[in-house]
């Protein structure tokens, strides 16, 4: 039976078609979240999720998890490029010091925002930059040019987010239910977190019967059923396959400048080191839109654009290379 239940704060969707579920979420959160044209074949997909409140990001994660797509400030889509607000035209000054291949790197980093009427060009006479893109794209370009023009290292912090629940977080009660779908809805009420099932999860599968006193115990119980469960944006995302963060990679990426002069003597070594880092550290991640790892040979630095976890994984690999020596690490 397909039902959509709404209270003053809760929204529970049990098998509603995606188009109706999205409309309900828009009405519940007050946040526009259009379905992209590329998701036309998924508009009838039945979604199962439960939202404890009107927060927008958990709702976006829940919808994208069920649809198997990305969410962004522009809506739901599986496209690499972001669409949304109207493009603006801006000009930025030249970098303080010439950087070979700068336009190629900047274009790759900005590509998610260059769809439609978007465009980027560097004036090779003055070195200035002209960009036509949305305000978020302009913000990314401004931050990237600032990083490329600044000789100082930079990286995003990896301090714990106070909004991310700990596995030791107590539940108000042990979840119960006649089947897995009902159990997950009760988990939402016991945890205060949104819960979403991917398309590969059967909500009518047997419910979990073990007692769960903490969030970690509930996630472990799901794991024993052969399910992956990860908390992203205060949404417990459950699937048979991996449960990734469904926010568009370009929107959750940060820019890092990592010094490598203590490891690499010249541009050739830096290029080899950069290539090996890309091959060894989360190799599939670098296909994400707007992500890259590239050498800056005139400075013997590395430019890394990725989410903070991936950037710090690169930093850990660089530390390992420093401990054993670059030659040994490259072998």
Secondary structure by P-SEA (a helix, b strand, c coil): cbbbbbcccbbbbccccaaaaaaaaaaaccbbbbbcccccccccbbbbbcccccccaaaaaaaaaaacbbbccccccccccccccbbbbbbbccccccccaaaaaaaaaacccccccccccccccccbbbbbccaaaaaaaaaaaaaaaccbbbbbbbcccccccccccccccccccccaaaaaaaaaaaccbbbbbcccccccccccccccccaaaaaaaaaaacbbbbbcccccccccccccccccccccbbbbbbbcccccccaaaaaaaaaaaaacccccccccccccccccccccbbbbbccaaaaaaaaaaaaaaaaaccccccc
